[in-house]
Amino acid sequence: MVLLGSTGSIGVNTLIVAKRYNIHIEALVAGSNIDLLNAQIQEHKPKVVAIAHEADRHKVNHTDVRCGSEAILTLIEESQSQTIVNALVGYTGLAPTLKATALGKRVALANKESLVVAGEFIDMSLITPIDSEHFGLWYLMNERPVSKLYITASGGAFRDWELDKMKDATFSDALKHPNWSMGNKITIDSATMTNKLFELLEAKWLFDTSNIDAVIEKKSIIHALTEFKDGSTTAHFAGVDMKLPIAFALRGKVEEEILPPTDLLEMGAIEFLPIEAARYPIWDIKEHILTHPHLGVVVNAANEEAIKAFQEEKCSFFEMSEMVLDAYEKFEDIKAKNIAEIIAIDKEVRAYANTR
């Protein structure tokens, strides 16, 4: 297989699973964590390596090192592997997903932005999500008639903060996730609930339904629930570990223990809470975007620019959501007819967001 984003948490766990099942790593793609990449090269001996920056090339202990985003696309095209694991972060991950699916390769997808931005133009039959929520939904549905799908949210770093205090929250505050250790972008998106909005859009494309919602479950033990047409509801319990959905994405079927079973007595009481727009303003557009999913490109572009502004202390925590909602209203009537228009809209939204 080819692994994009090898030094992130998904990438690291993917390599653990690959080693367990003797899956050969044809190529590794990483950003700027060269020390970890070199350790991965030594252990997994990929044929090709790609990194983000030319300036880091001399640091990489490999004879075939490619650099830049175009190199990733060329690498995918040249590869013999029929499985591409896309664990890149943000809009950067879209082009590799499009390239891989255009070549008929199967994509084990952790890059949710691919579906958020361009789900309409991606062949879902070639996509297997590496995501605990969507894996849980798939596991529960089992081709039975469903009336509604639910995914859960942790609530992010500020779920227990007083609203007045959140106005002064800093970037470093937002990175203190109560349950998970993740990269900066997804942790910020968790704090604003944008990550969960994106996961609803993913589910819309993956399962061809808009009848989906999210609730807060603070312990992150229940990842998904499925409400069936017979009136019953089933929940998916699993530990906080991505190796289970990764194993299914790579193998298709797993019949041995990947995680220890959930200890029900240790788990104790489970509580579900609503996601409220007062704490998570982005939630105001949830219903609208599920029926207008083509606007995902607008939300994603504005959100990435808003996160940059927050990190650079050019806006407050709540102003990030204001930037996104403002762009959403500005571009509400726009609809791409193809990928070229997606790219143009992305650029236009980013330019607009940066004028605020």
Salt bridges, closest charged atoms under 4 A:
GLU43 OE2 - LYS19 NZ 2.79
GLU43 OE1 - HIS44 NE2 3.87
GLU54 OE2 - ARG57 NE 2.79
ASP56 OD1 - LYS59 NZ 3.03
ASP64 OD1 - ARG66 NE 2.78
GLU77 OE1 - LYS99 NZ 3.25
GLU78 OE1 - ARG66 NH2 3.20
GLU113 OE2 - LYS185 NZ 2.95
GLU120 OE2 - LYS335 NZ 3.29
ASP131 OD2 - LYS112 NZ 3.65
ASP131 OD2 - HIS134 ND1 3.45
GLU133 OE2 - LYS196 NZ 3.05
ASP160 OD2 - ARG159 NE 3.49
ASP160 OD1 - LYS218 NZ 2.88
ASP164 OD1 - LYS167 NZ 3.54
ASP173 OD1 - LYS176 NZ 3.80
ASP189 OD2 - LYS185 NZ 2.61
GLU199 OE2 - LYS112 NZ 2.96
GLU199 OE1 - LYS196 NZ 2.64
GLU202 OE1 - HIS134 ND1 3.98
ASP213 OD1 - LYS286 NZ 2.88
ASP241 OD2 - LYS243 NZ 3.05
GLU255 OE2 - LYS253 NZ 3.68
GLU256 OE2 - ARG20 NH2 2.73
GLU287 OE2 - LYS286 NZ 3.06
GLU304 OE1 - ARG350 NH2 2.86
GLU305 OE2 - LYS308 NZ 3.32
GLU305 OE2 - ARG350 NH1 2.81
GLU312 OE1 - LYS314 NZ 2.99
ASP326 OD2 - ARG356 NE 3.03
GLU332 OE2 - HIS288 NE2 3.36
ASP346 OD2 - ARG350 NE 2.88
